[in-house]
Amino acid sequence: MELRSVEELMDLLHAGRDARVPGRPGHRTDPCAHALRTAALLRRSRPADKELQIAGLALAVGGLPGAGEGGGEGAGTDSRAGALRAAEAVRGLLGERVFRLLRQQAYAADGRPVRPVDEDALALRLAAEEARTPGPGDGAAAGVLEDWRTVLDLVAARNSRLGAVD
């Protein structure tokens, strides 16, 4: 599945807000809440790096129903498959850098060493790990999905090879 507009991406994220997908055995995770926390952590640590923040938000795409199924390169471990689905889905809309960051997440989730070590990919991975264990009041600090529309529009306008920005 390739997302062609910010509106399609927002619709997919909105549809998945209350979706619960299996995470670890005995746990259930909300991919959108996790992605909002990840993006918020990156916004605090790297306020000028909008593509990195959006990569944190886009991690949710691979874990949502309707984000693409089937085999191919996206098949494999849940984390790896989800990150690869997210990377492919947003590549045309959000650009090569976001694609590369998400793809590196996939390989790191699969235990593969990523060479050269990319500082931004490491920051994304650490923020995603930190966001897995929300602290008190973390939900409010992460904000709401609509807070990210303007940032998505900016990144998509700069990177979309399709010119399909709403």
N, C-alpha and C positions, 0 to 999 in steps of 0.2 A: 504494500500500500504506500503510495506516495502522496503526501499532503501537499496541496497546491496553493493554499491560502492560509493566512492567519486565522480566518474564520473557521476553516475546517479543523485546524489544530485546536482552537478554543472549544469547538463543539465536541471534539473527541475527549478533551480533558474534562469538560463539564459533564459529559456522559459518564465518565469514569470516576467522578468525585466520590460517589458512594459505593463504587464497586469494591468488593473485597476479593482479593486473589490470594491463593496460597503463597505463603512466604517460607518460613522455616517450619519444620514439623512441630505441630502443636500451637503455632502462631498464625495469625492472619494479618496481612498488612494492607493499608490503603495506599496504592501507588501515587495518587495525586497529593495526599497529605505529605507523604515522604518527599515527593518532588518539590513541593512548596517549601518545606523545611530546608532541603538541600539548596535550592535557589536563594533562599533568604540568608543562609549561612555564607554563601558565596558573595552575595550582595554586600554583606558586612565586611568580609575579609578582602574583597576585590571590587570596590564600588565602581570602578571605571571599566571593568571588563564585562560588558553586556553579553558577549557570546558565551563566555564561561558560565555566567548565571543562567542563561537560557539553556545551555547544555544540561545543567542541573534540573531544570524544569522539564526538559524533553525526555529525561530518563523515564518518566511516567508512561510515555507513549508505548514503549515496548511491553509493559505489563498490563495494558488495557485490552479488554475484549474488543475485537474489530480492528486491532492495530496490525493485523496480518498474521496469518497462520501458515502452517505447512512446513516442509523441510527446507532444503537449501542451506545456505550459510547460516541462517537464523535458527537452525535446529541445534539442539545440544542442551547444555545446562540451562536452567531457568534464567539465571542472571545473564549469562552470555547471550542466550537467544533473545531475551528482552532488550538488551542493549543494542544488539545488531538490528533488531526490528526497528527500534527507535532511530538509530543512525540512518538506516535506509529511508524511513518514512519522512524524515525532516531534511534530508540532504539538499534537495532542490530548493526548498523554501528558506532554510536557515544557513545554508552555505557549507563549504568544505571544512572549515575549522570546527564547527559544531559537530559535523559528521565524524571528523577525525577524533575528537574528544570522546564521543559516544562509542566509537569503534574501539578505542584504546580501553575504555571501560569494559567492553565485552571481553577482550583478550585478558585483561587483568582479572576479571571475574572467573575466567577459565583457568587461572593459575599460570598463564603464559607470561614470560618476562617480556616487557615492552621496551624495546631499544630504539632510539635513545630514550632515556627517561625524560618525559616531558613534565615540566614543573606544573603546567596547567592541568594536565590529566591527573597528576598526583593530587592537586588541590581539589579537583572534582571528586576523586575517589575518597579522599579523607572527609569531605563535606557530606558525601552520600552515606558514609559509615557513621559519622556523627549524627546525622539526621535519623538514623534507624532507632535511636534511643532518645525520644523527645523528653525534654525536661519540663518542669512546671511552667505553665504559661507559654510554652513553645508554640502552640497553635496560633495564638494571637500575634506573636512575633513574626510568624511566617506569612501572615497576611492572607489575602484571598486571591483566587485565580485572576479575577479582573484587574488586579493591581499590575499584572504582568503584560496586559494587552499592548500598552504603549511600547514597552521594551521589545516585545515580539515584533510589533510593526516596524520599529527602527532596524532591528537585525534583519528582518525579512526584506525590507526595502533596500538595504545595502547589499544583500547577498542573493536574492532570488534571481535565478537565471530565467525563470518563466515569466517574470513580471506580473505575477498573479496576486500581488498584495492587495488586500481590501482596504 
